[in-house]
Amino acid sequence: MKKETQKYLRSAALSIVVLLDHVRKLEGSEEPLANFSGPKFRDSVKELATAIDKEATRFIIACKPPALDTEIRALCPKINAGLFHLVKKADSIPKTAGKLYLGAIQKAICHSLISAVGLINSFIEEKVEIDKTALYEVSYTSASGIFWEHCKMLVQLPADNRATAMLAWQSSVGSLVKDAVEELEETVKEYKDSETSKEQGKQNADDEFSDDSMDDLDPDIPPGRLEQVLKVQRLLISTKHACDKIGLRCIRDCKVLDEEHVMWLDRLVDLGKPVQDAVDELSAALFIDDDSWLRQVEIESSKLQKVLSELITLAITFVDDSHLKWFETCRKHLDATHESTSIVR
């Protein structure tokens, strides 16, 4: 990562610390309680947090070696803008909403801001310091939370390797691939809705420049890329279907737990991780800001097809015969766009 980018990141972290100091002093507004809606506030924060999470995911991927300096510098303002909007929403809560309620919101936002600074600090050499009192509050609650989670794990131990593999698959490969598909689907829908609005001349200029606008947060499809995005979307949907099928028909429905099948389940989860990583990399490549995006999309698409093909080849080893044809069809679909060996069972 370039030194200029490091300085840029540090400046972004310092701005977040300013927001943190502000939130820690939050006392509530003088607005009447009648003008405030808890459910609407919750929904708007959820929407905002989802948008910030998308940008943070892209930011983490961009920071992986070799760092994409241009994309990092483009994403930082979006993340900071999202956090600013989050704090601004907290400022709108009236004092009369309740001390416990206000305190809960304050604590949640403080945790998010401290985590954001910590994330940036993990990529820069000159770390940004956070007030020790704030850190103590977070470290205490985090440590307590971790302990409670560990206690819950002890009383919820899986019964066998099949149950363990199912939990691991659902919490990592299955859910993350599903999230990637849904996020891209939402992005495509927003792009098409925006194009339709432009054609019909119904866009509202006031909304476009509103402080509460989400346009500066959601990842926009750059001009001229929709066709390629739709191709990637089809590949990701196929990947999701394959991962769902493996989770249900190979892992959940595994009826035998001898040594070979136990090793098979372990290997399925192991080979699912490269698929998960490839999906992340491919999704990020669609939004690269320079001319290398198309070549990178082709590279990442090829990687995904390869690792998915390897996963499917392993999946058919012990899958029930009634599902073998589906996996063969899925493999043939991949073979149409990527060179691979034929299925051997």
Residue pairs with C-beta under 8 A, 6 or more apart in sequence:
1 63
1 67
1 69
1 72
1 123
2 67
2 69
4 69
5 67
5 69
5 72
5 73
6 123
6 124
6 125
6 126
8 72
8 73
8 76
9 72
9 76
9 120
9 123
9 124
10 120
10 124
10 126
10 128
12 76
12 77
12 79
12 80
12 120
13 116
13 117
13 120
13 121
13 124
13 128
14 128
15 80
16 80
16 83
16 113
16 116
16 117
16 120
17 113
17 117
17 128
17 130
19 83
19 84
19 87
19 113
20 110
20 113
20 114
20 117
20 130
20 131
20 134
21 131
22 87
23 87
23 90
23 106
23 109
23 110
23 113
24 106
24 110
24 131
24 134
26 90
26 91
26 93
26 102
26 105
26 106
27 95
27 102
28 93
28 94
28 95
28 96
28 97
28 102
29 91
29 92
29 93
29 94
29 95
30 94
30 95
31 92
31 94
32 94
32 96
33 94
33 96
33 97
35 94
36 92
36 93
36 94
36 97
38 97
38 101
41 89
41 92
41 93
44 89
44 212
45 86
45 89
47 214
48 82
48 85
48 86
48 89
48 214
48 217
49 86
49 112
51 82
51 214
51 217
51 218
52 79
52 82
52 83
52 86
52 217
54 183
54 217
54 218
54 219
55 75
55 78
55 79
55 82
55 217
55 219
56 79
56 116
56 119
57 280
58 71
58 75
58 219
58 284
58 287
59 72
59 75
59 76
59 79
59 119
60 119
61 280
61 281
61 284
62 68
62 71
62 72
62 75
62 284
63 72
63 123
67 123
68 288
70 289
70 290
71 287
71 288
71 289
74 289
78 216
78 217
79 116
81 216
81 217
82 217
83 112
83 113
83 116
85 211
85 212
85 217
86 109
86 112
87 109
87 113
88 211
90 105
90 106
90 109
93 101
93 102
93 105
95 102
107 137
107 141
110 134
110 137
110 138
111 138
111 141
114 130
114 134
114 135
114 138
117 128
117 130
120 128
121 127
121 128
158 164
158 166
158 167
160 257
161 257
161 262
161 265
161 266
162 251
162 252
162 254
162 257
162 265
165 251
165 265
165 266
165 268
165 269
166 247
166 251
166 252
168 269
169 243
169 246
169 247
169 251
169 268
169 269
169 272
170 247
172 269
172 272
172 273
172 276
173 243
173 247
173 269
173 272
173 273
173 275
173 276
174 243
174 244
174 247
176 276
176 279
176 280
177 236
177 239
177 240
177 243
177 275
177 276
177 279
178 240
180 236
180 279
180 280
180 283
181 233
181 236
181 237
181 239
181 240
183 283
184 229
184 232
184 233
184 236
184 283
184 286
185 233
187 218
187 219
187 220
187 221
187 229
188 221
188 226
188 229
188 230
188 233
190 218
190 220
191 220
191 221
191 226
197 203
207 213
208 215
219 287
221 229
221 286
221 287
222 287
222 289
222 293
225 286
225 293
228 286
228 294
228 297
229 286
231 301
232 282
232 283
232 286
232 297
232 301
235 282
235 301
235 304
235 305
236 279
236 282
236 283
238 330
238 333
238 334
239 275
239 279
239 304
239 308
241 330
242 308
242 311
242 312
242 327
242 330
243 272
243 275
245 315
245 323
245 326
245 327
245 330
246 268
246 272
246 311
246 312
246 315
249 319
249 320
249 323
250 268
250 315
250 318
250 319
251 265
251 268
253 320
254 261
254 264
254 265
254 318
256 318
260 318
261 318
264 314
264 317
264 318
267 314
268 311
268 314
268 315
271 307
271 310
271 311
271 314
272 311
274 307
274 310
274 311
275 304
275 307
275 308
275 311
278 300
278 303
278 304
278 307
278 308
279 304
281 300
281 303
282 297
282 300
282 301
282 303
282 304
285 293
285 296
285 297
285 299
285 300
286 293
286 297
287 293
288 296
301 337
302 338
305 334
305 337
305 338
305 340
306 338
306 340
308 334
309 331
309 334
309 335
309 338
309 340
312 327
312 330
312 331
312 334
313 331
313 343
313 344
315 327
316 324
316 327
316 328
316 343
316 345
317 345
319 327
324 345
328 343
331 340
331 343
334 340
